[in-house]
Amino acid sequence: MSEIHSLAGPYVLHALDEAERETFIQHLRGCETCAAEVAELHETVARLADDAWSVPPPALRDNVLAAVRRTRQIPPARPVRARREPTRWWRHPAALTAAACLLVAALVGGATFAVQERRLREERAATAAAQQELARTQAVLTAPDATVRTSGVAGGGKVTVVSSAGQDAAVILLATHSPGAQKAYQFWLMEGTTPHSAGVLAAGQGTATHLVSGVNAADAMGLTVEPAGGSASPTLPIIAEIPMK
């Protein structure tokens, strides 16, 4: 379970129950990241709990002893036996500081791990989507009923559409010049006189292999130059048009 990585702070603070502690110890033996974090937290606790943060000046001891010799010592009127209360770690400022720092470290560590987990999930999802699109593209290109149609692009270049009715999809191969830094090529599926966006390329991109689904209802495939990010409807003129039937 991924939550086990966030137990490093509570483990150093001895805030885990027996079952959690045993589980984390087993995990710790095989996790270098958690082992390093635990070692750092132990070092932090040791430093924060140490009251001797600075070295006293050399003359301090002599001055204190001299002051003791000059000061009259007054004995107590009667022996007083003070009741000694047990020391509790939460009353020690250094221990409180250490606990607070460990708590912050544990929270920061947990947040960092959550961010890394989210990024990892996003990367895995993007990789899976890319693999699925590649497999779909290969299925269209190798389909027994694949049909290849080609058209020139106004201003230079070529667009090729490989479509498969059985796959209800098409692969568009575009090879032309850049539309400009603030412009983008956009594909359209034309059903009669009604256009539907079939995807927009990145601004300035002039070559691409683009997969389009749901092409069986389309009468034609069109290409236009649009503002970066694409448009809701085609901007005339249509610089390339390929019949789909």
HUZIVEN-V540060 format. One record per residue. N is the residue number from 1. RES is the residue in one letter. OMEGA is omega in whole degrees, 0 to 359 (999 if undefined). D_CENTER is the distance of its C-alpha to the mean C-alpha in Angstrom with 2 decimals. Layout:
BEGIN
[[N,RES,OMEGA,D_CENTER] [N,RES,OMEGA,D_CENTER]]
END
This chain:
BEGIN
[[1,M,187,18.47] [2,S,182,15.02] [3,E,185,16.52] [4,I,179,18.83] [5,H,183,16.54] [6,S,182,16.92] [7,L,182,20.70] [8,A,180,21.19] [9,G,177,22.34] [10,P,179,24.67] [11,Y,180,26.02] [12,V,180,27.12] [13,L,182,28.59] [14,H,182,30.46] [15,A,179,29.09] [16,L,173,28.53] [17,D,188,31.28] [18,E,182,32.94] [19,A,179,31.06] [20,E,181,27.61] [21,R,180,28.79] [22,E,178,30.12] [23,T,181,27.00] [24,F,178,24.83] [25,I,177,27.49] [26,Q,179,27.36] [27,H,184,23.58] [28,L,182,24.01] [29,R,182,26.42] [30,G,182,23.94] [31,C,181,20.68] [32,E,181,20.85] [33,T,179,17.73] [34,C,179,19.37] [35,A,178,22.72] [36,A,180,21.74] [37,E,179,20.29] [38,V,179,23.51] [39,A,179,25.65] [40,E,180,24.16] [41,L,176,24.62] [42,H,180,28.18] [43,E,179,28.94] [44,T,179,27.78] [45,V,181,30.00] [46,A,181,32.90] [47,R,182,32.70] [48,L,181,32.39] [49,A,181,35.20] [50,D,180,37.50] [51,D,185,39.98] [52,A,182,41.27] [53,W,182,38.87] [54,S,180,41.59] [55,V,181,44.81] [56,P,179,47.99] [57,P,184,50.42] [58,P,185,53.23] [59,A,185,56.01] [60,L,182,54.48] [61,R,181,56.04] [62,D,181,59.52] [63,N,179,59.41] [64,V,180,58.52] [65,L,179,61.30] [66,A,179,63.79] [67,A,178,62.95] [68,V,181,63.47] [69,R,182,66.92] [70,R,186,67.96] [71,T,179,66.88] [72,R,181,69.30] [73,Q,181,67.87] [74,I,180,68.89] [75,P,177,68.97] [76,P,181,67.80] [77,A,178,70.60] [78,R,180,69.81] [79,P,178,67.34] [80,V,179,64.24] [81,R,182,62.13] [82,A,177,58.79] [83,R,183,56.73] [84,R,179,53.52] [85,E,178,50.53] [86,P,179,47.79] [87,T,179,44.89] [88,R,188,41.73] [89,W,184,38.44] [90,W,176,37.15] [91,R,182,40.11] [92,H,183,39.22] [93,P,182,37.32] [94,A,179,35.63] [95,A,177,34.52] [96,L,178,33.20] [97,T,180,31.26] [98,A,180,29.86] [99,A,180,28.89] [100,A,180,27.22] [101,C,178,25.26] [102,L,179,24.22] [103,L,178,23.19] [104,V,179,21.03] [105,A,180,19.57] [106,A,180,18.92] [107,L,178,17.26] [108,V,179,15.05] [109,G,178,14.29] [110,G,179,13.54] [111,A,179,11.21] [112,T,180,9.32] [113,F,179,9.37] [114,A,178,8.28] [115,V,179,5.00] [116,Q,178,4.81] [117,E,180,6.53] [118,R,179,4.85] [119,R,179,2.50] [120,L,178,6.04] [121,R,180,7.83] [122,E,179,7.05] [123,E,179,8.12] [124,R,179,10.92] [125,A,179,11.98] [126,A,178,12.29] [127,T,179,14.20] [128,A,180,16.35] [129,A,179,17.19] [130,A,179,18.20] [131,Q,178,20.31] [132,Q,179,21.97] [133,E,178,22.85] [134,L,179,24.28] [135,A,179,26.35] [136,R,178,27.57] [137,T,179,28.51] [138,Q,180,30.46] [139,A,179,32.18] [140,V,183,33.43] [141,L,182,34.60] [142,T,181,36.48] [143,A,180,37.84] [144,P,182,41.66] [145,D,182,42.13] [146,A,179,39.88] [147,T,183,41.53] [148,V,178,40.92] [149,R,185,41.72] [150,T,177,41.50] [151,S,174,42.06] [152,G,178,42.26] [153,V,179,40.13] [154,A,182,42.10] [155,G,177,41.95] [156,G,179,41.26] [157,G,184,39.04] [158,K,175,38.81] [159,V,180,36.88] [160,T,179,37.26] [161,V,175,36.52] [162,V,185,36.61] [163,S,178,36.98] [164,S,178,37.68] [165,A,179,39.33] [166,G,178,38.65] [167,Q,184,34.89] [168,D,183,35.13] [169,A,178,32.82] [170,A,175,33.20] [171,V,180,31.56] [172,I,176,32.09] [173,L,183,32.45] [174,L,177,32.72] [175,A,181,34.15] [176,T,181,35.27] [177,H,178,34.90] [178,S,179,32.11] [179,P,184,32.76] [180,G,187,31.82] [181,A,183,28.82] [182,Q,181,28.83] [183,K,181,29.96] [184,A,174,28.56] [185,Y,179,30.29] [186,Q,179,30.15] [187,F,181,31.63] [188,W,169,33.85] [189,L,183,35.50] [190,M,173,39.00] [191,E,189,40.72] [192,G,177,44.16] [193,T,183,43.65] [194,T,179,40.32] [195,P,174,37.20] [196,H,180,33.76] [197,S,179,30.66] [198,A,177,29.53] [199,G,179,26.53] [200,V,180,26.00] [201,L,176,24.95] [202,A,180,22.97] [203,A,178,25.23] [204,G,183,27.61] [205,Q,182,26.94] [206,G,178,30.29] [207,T,183,29.68] [208,A,168,27.70] [209,T,191,27.89] [210,H,180,27.09] [211,L,179,27.42] [212,V,178,29.17] [213,S,177,30.06] [214,G,184,33.04] [215,V,186,35.48] [216,N,180,38.64] [217,A,185,39.58] [218,A,175,39.20] [219,D,182,42.34] [220,A,175,40.73] [221,M,181,37.57] [222,G,179,37.36] [223,L,178,35.47] [224,T,173,35.32] [225,V,185,33.94] [226,E,171,31.92] [227,P,179,30.11] [228,A,182,26.49] [229,G,176,24.48] [230,G,182,27.58] [231,S,178,30.36] [232,A,178,31.57] [233,S,185,34.81] [234,P,172,36.02] [235,T,181,37.27] [236,L,7,40.58] [237,P,170,41.71] [238,I,188,40.17] [239,I,174,39.99] [240,A,180,39.91] [241,E,182,41.01] [242,I,176,41.40] [243,P,180,43.36] [244,M,180,41.70] [245,K,999,44.95]]
END
